[in-house]
Amino acid sequence: MDKTVRKVRNQDSNPCIEESDASQKCLGAYNYDSRMCSAYFQRYKSCRKYWHSIMQQRRRDGVRPDIPTAAERQEMLAAIGGKPY
C-alpha cells in the first residue's frame, strides 16, 4: 500500500472513513449509479465540512494537531450525543 493510500485510510488523519466506505459500498451495490447514492454522498460531504470547521478552529486557537486524533473525536462526538451530520 503506498503512502497516500495509507494516509487516506488512517483513522487519525481521516475522520470520515466510515462515510467514505459507505458511499463506495453503495456505488458498488448499485453498479456505480450515483443517483442511487446521493444520501451517502451528502453524509460524506457533511462529515468533511464538520471536521474541516473543527480543524480551522483548532488552527485559529493554536491547537496541535490540527485534526483531533481518533480517540479525541470519539470523546467529542460522545459529548455532543453522536454525529451532528
Backbone torsions as a table, in degrees:
resi	resn	phi	psi	omega
1	MET	NA	128.3	-178.6
2	ASP	-77.8	171.2	-172.5
3	LYS	-61.4	-40.1	-178.9
4	THR	-64.5	-43.6	-179.7
5	VAL	-65.3	-42.1	178.4
6	ARG	-60.9	-40.0	-179.3
7	LYS	-66.0	-42.8	179.9
8	VAL	-65.8	-34.3	-178.5
9	ARG	-88.0	-0.9	-178.3
10	ASN	-80.9	122.8	-178.8
11	GLN	-60.2	-32.5	-178.2
12	ASP	-74.2	-26.9	-178.4
13	SER	-103.6	-12.8	-179.6
14	ASN	-131.3	100.9	-177.7
15	PRO	-75.4	-7.3	-173.6
16	CYS	-114.2	29.5	179.7
17	ILE	-61.3	-42.9	-178.4
18	GLU	-59.9	-44.6	180.0
19	GLU	-68.7	-37.8	178.2
20	SER	-63.9	-46.1	179.2
21	ASP	-62.3	-39.5	-179.9
22	ALA	-64.1	-41.2	-179.8
23	SER	-69.8	-37.0	176.6
24	GLN	-65.5	-40.0	178.7
25	LYS	-64.7	-40.4	177.8
26	CYS	-62.3	-45.1	178.9
27	LEU	-59.0	-42.7	178.6
28	GLY	-63.5	-39.6	-178.2
29	ALA	-69.1	-32.0	-176.7
30	TYR	-106.9	27.2	175.0
31	ASN	54.3	41.3	176.9
32	TYR	59.1	33.0	173.1
33	ASP	-90.0	99.6	-172.3
34	SER	-65.1	-21.9	178.7
35	ARG	-63.3	-30.5	-178.1
36	MET	-76.7	-13.9	-172.9
37	CYS	-116.5	18.7	-174.9
38	SER	-61.6	-33.8	178.6
39	ALA	-64.9	-38.7	177.8
40	TYR	-67.0	-40.8	178.7
41	PHE	-64.3	-40.8	180.0
42	GLN	-64.8	-40.1	178.4
43	ARG	-64.0	-40.1	177.6
44	TYR	-64.5	-45.5	179.4
45	LYS	-62.0	-40.3	178.5
46	SER	-65.3	-39.5	177.5
47	CYS	-61.3	-50.7	-179.1
48	ARG	-60.7	-42.2	-179.7
49	LYS	-63.3	-43.3	-179.4
50	TYR	-62.3	-51.1	-177.3
51	TRP	-71.6	-27.0	174.9
52	HIS	-66.3	-40.6	178.3
53	SER	-66.1	-36.6	175.5
54	ILE	-62.9	-43.9	-179.3
55	MET	-62.8	-42.9	178.5
56	GLN	-62.7	-42.1	179.9
57	GLN	-64.2	-41.8	178.8
58	ARG	-63.8	-38.3	176.8
59	ARG	-63.1	-45.2	179.2
60	ARG	-60.5	-37.4	-178.3
61	ASP	-82.6	-6.0	179.4
62	GLY	76.7	23.5	-179.7
63	VAL	-87.6	133.5	176.5
64	ARG	-119.1	143.6	-6.9
65	PRO	-70.8	162.2	-177.3
66	ASP	-59.3	-44.1	-179.5
67	ILE	-99.7	132.0	178.9
68	PRO	-61.1	149.7	176.8
69	THR	-67.8	168.2	-179.5
70	ALA	-58.1	-41.2	-179.8
71	ALA	-65.7	-42.2	178.0
72	GLU	-63.7	-40.4	179.7
73	ARG	-63.1	-40.7	178.3
74	GLN	-61.2	-42.3	178.2
75	GLU	-64.3	-42.5	179.9
76	MET	-62.4	-44.7	-179.2
77	LEU	-67.0	-38.0	178.3
78	ALA	-64.9	-37.0	-179.0
79	ALA	-66.6	-31.2	-180.0
80	ILE	-97.2	1.8	175.5
81	GLY	87.7	23.9	177.5
82	GLY	121.5	-174.2	-178.0
83	LYS	-73.1	130.1	179.8
84	PRO	-84.1	5.9	-177.1
85	TYR	-122.4	NA	NA
